[in-house]
């Protein structure tokens, strides 16, 4: 399931891959998605529960401490890959 905030297509975006530990069910996944989407810079969150990976689309860099603070103490987030930066275009 992919949850998305309103998107502004006039700027660059970053898509980062993270590992999130502590998720054991679809309810956990939904809680993590919703918590991260509350952050202003996050446009979309796509979590694979089986691999515990999250692809997070953001419109500006978000520090790891801010991502961790957005999650409850039950979950731990760590960066898995380097950032991928793209230019958004209006269609």
C-alpha positions as protocol buffer text, in pm:
chain_id: "A"
residue {
  index: 1
  type: UNK
  ca { x: 0 y: 0 z: 0 }
}
residue {
  index: 2
  type: UNK
  ca { x: 132 y: 341 z: -87 }
}
residue {
  index: 3
  type: UNK
  ca { x: 28 y: 645 z: 112 }
}
residue {
  index: 4
  type: UNK
  ca { x: 91 y: 986 z: -43 }
}
residue {
  index: 5
  type: UNK
  ca { x: 75 y: 1350 z: 69 }
}
residue {
  index: 6
  type: UNK
  ca { x: -7 y: 1628 z: -178 }
}
residue {
  index: 7
  type: UNK
  ca { x: 271 y: 1650 z: -434 }
}
residue {
  index: 8
  type: UNK
  ca { x: 434 y: 1965 z: -572 }
}
residue {
  index: 9
  type: UNK
  ca { x: 585 y: 1886 z: -912 }
}
residue {
  index: 10
  type: UNK
  ca { x: 808 y: 2194 z: -942 }
}
residue {
  index: 11
  type: UNK
  ca { x: 1118 y: 2079 z: -757 }
}
residue {
  index: 12
  type: UNK
  ca { x: 1362 y: 1798 z: -702 }
}
residue {
  index: 13
  type: UNK
  ca { x: 1274 y: 1495 z: -495 }
}
residue {
  index: 14
  type: UNK
  ca { x: 1479 y: 1236 z: -312 }
}
residue {
  index: 15
  type: UNK
  ca { x: 1391 y: 869 z: -281 }
}
residue {
  index: 16
  type: UNK
  ca { x: 1578 y: 696 z: 0 }
}
residue {
  index: 17
  type: UNK
  ca { x: 1559 y: 333 z: 110 }
}
residue {
  index: 18
  type: UNK
  ca { x: 1555 y: 257 z: 482 }
}
residue {
  index: 19
  type: UNK
  ca { x: 1534 y: -51 z: 700 }
}
residue {
  index: 20
  type: UNK
  ca { x: 1270 y: -30 z: 973 }
}
residue {
  index: 21
  type: UNK
  ca { x: 1291 y: -287 z: 1248 }
}
residue {
  index: 22
  type: UNK
  ca { x: 1014 y: -369 z: 1493 }
}
residue {
  index: 23
  type: UNK
  ca { x: 726 y: -404 z: 1244 }
}
residue {
  index: 24
  type: UNK
  ca { x: 548 y: -736 z: 1288 }
}
residue {
  index: 25
  type: UNK
  ca { x: 209 y: -686 z: 1118 }
}
residue {
  index: 26
  type: UNK
  ca { x: 13 y: -474 z: 874 }
}
residue {
  index: 27
  type: UNK
  ca { x: -102 y: -255 z: 1163 }
}
residue {
  index: 28
  type: UNK
  ca { x: 262 y: -174 z: 1243 }
}
residue {
  index: 29
  type: UNK
  ca { x: 326 y: -96 z: 878 }
}
residue {
  index: 30
  type: UNK
  ca { x: 29 y: 141 z: 863 }
}
residue {
  index: 31
  type: UNK
  ca { x: 138 y: 314 z: 1186 }
}
residue {
  index: 32
  type: UNK
  ca { x: 488 y: 372 z: 1050 }
}
residue {
  index: 33
  type: UNK
  ca { x: 355 y: 501 z: 714 }
}
residue {
  index: 34
  type: UNK
  ca { x: 115 y: 741 z: 883 }
}
residue {
  index: 35
  type: UNK
  ca { x: 377 y: 866 z: 1131 }
}
residue {
  index: 36
  type: UNK
  ca { x: 630 y: 940 z: 856 }
}
residue {
  index: 37
  type: UNK
  ca { x: 371 y: 1111 z: 634 }
}
residue {
  index: 38
  type: UNK
  ca { x: 304 y: 1361 z: 914 }
}
residue {
  index: 39
  type: UNK
  ca { x: 647 y: 1509 z: 841 }
}
residue {
  index: 40
  type: UNK
  ca { x: 612 y: 1804 z: 604 }
}
residue {
  index: 41
  type: UNK
  ca { x: 901 y: 1704 z: 376 }
}
residue {
  index: 42
  type: UNK
  ca { x: 773 y: 1348 z: 317 }
}
residue {
  index: 43
  type: UNK
  ca { x: 562 y: 1304 z: 3 }
}
residue {
  index: 44
  type: UNK
  ca { x: 520 y: 925 z: -6 }
}
residue {
  index: 45
  type: UNK
  ca { x: 606 y: 612 z: 192 }
}
residue {
  index: 46
  type: UNK
  ca { x: 610 y: 263 z: 45 }
}
residue {
  index: 47
  type: UNK
  ca { x: 689 y: -17 z: 293 }
}
residue {
  index: 48
  type: UNK
  ca { x: 757 y: -383 z: 219 }
}
residue {
  index: 49
  type: UNK
  ca { x: 672 y: -561 z: 543 }
}
residue {
  index: 50
  type: UNK
  ca { x: 847 y: -886 z: 443 }
}
residue {
  index: 51
  type: UNK
  ca { x: 1184 y: -717 z: 385 }
}
residue {
  index: 52
  type: UNK
  ca { x: 1130 y: -441 z: 645 }
}
residue {
  index: 53
  type: UNK
  ca { x: 1231 y: -189 z: 377 }
}
residue {
  index: 54
  type: UNK
  ca { x: 1076 y: 152 z: 327 }
}
residue {
  index: 55
  type: UNK
  ca { x: 1117 y: 368 z: 19 }
}
residue {
  index: 56
  type: UNK
  ca { x: 1056 y: 725 z: 129 }
}
residue {
  index: 57
  type: UNK
  ca { x: 999 y: 1006 z: -119 }
}
residue {
  index: 58
  type: UNK
  ca { x: 1084 y: 1349 z: 21 }
}
residue {
  index: 59
  type: UNK
  ca { x: 1106 y: 1699 z: -119 }
}
residue {
  index: 60
  type: UNK
  ca { x: 1404 y: 1791 z: 99 }
}
residue {
  index: 61
  type: UNK
  ca { x: 1653 y: 1609 z: 317 }
}
residue {
  index: 62
  type: UNK
  ca { x: 1516 y: 1488 z: 649 }
}
residue {
  index: 63
  type: UNK
  ca { x: 1769 y: 1410 z: 920 }
}
residue {
  index: 64
  type: UNK
  ca { x: 1772 y: 1056 z: 1057 }
}
residue {
  index: 65
  type: UNK
  ca { x: 1696 y: 1184 z: 1410 }
}
residue {
  index: 66
  type: UNK
  ca { x: 1376 y: 1349 z: 1285 }
}
residue {
  index: 67
  type: UNK
  ca { x: 1266 y: 1029 z: 1111 }
}
residue {
  index: 68
  type: UNK
  ca { x: 1336 y: 829 z: 1426 }
}
residue {
  index: 69
  type: UNK
  ca { x: 1154 y: 1081 z: 1646 }
}
residue {
  index: 70
  type: UNK
  ca { x: 846 y: 1051 z: 1422 }
}
residue {
  index: 71
  type: UNK
  ca { x: 826 y: 679 z: 1498 }
}
residue {
  index: 72
  type: UNK
  ca { x: 722 y: 536 z: 1831 }
}
residue {
  index: 73
  type: UNK
  ca { x: 988 y: 374 z: 2047 }
}
residue {
  index: 74
  type: UNK
  ca { x: 881 y: 37 z: 1908 }
}
residue {
  index: 75
  type: UNK
  ca { x: 1048 y: 98 z: 1570 }
}
residue {
  index: 76
  type: UNK
  ca { x: 1406 y: 170 z: 1463 }
}
residue {
  index: 77
  type: UNK
  ca { x: 1492 y: 325 z: 1127 }
}
residue {
  index: 78
  type: UNK
  ca { x: 1829 y: 310 z: 951 }
}
residue {
  index: 79
  type: UNK
  ca { x: 1936 y: 420 z: 604 }
}
residue {
  index: 80
  type: UNK
  ca { x: 2000 y: 138 z: 361 }
}
residue {
  index: 81
  type: UNK
  ca { x: 2110 y: 306 z: 36 }
}
residue {
  index: 82
  type: UNK
  ca { x: 2234 y: 636 z: -94 }
}
residue {
  index: 83
  type: UNK
  ca { x: 1979 y: 893 z: -205 }
}
residue {
  index: 84
  type: UNK
  ca { x: 1833 y: 899 z: -552 }
}
residue {
  index: 85
  type: UNK
  ca { x: 1749 y: 1253 z: -665 }
}
residue {
  index: 86
  type: UNK
  ca { x: 1503 y: 1330 z: -946 }
}
residue {
  index: 87
  type: UNK
  ca { x: 1352 y: 1640 z: -1102 }
}
residue {
  index: 88
  type: UNK
  ca { x: 974 y: 1652 z: -1100 }
}
residue {
  index: 89
  type: UNK
  ca { x: 791 y: 1775 z: -1406 }
}
residue {
  index: 90
  type: UNK
  ca { x: 431 y: 1886 z: -1447 }
}
residue {
  index: 91
  type: UNK
  ca { x: 244 y: 1684 z: -1704 }
}
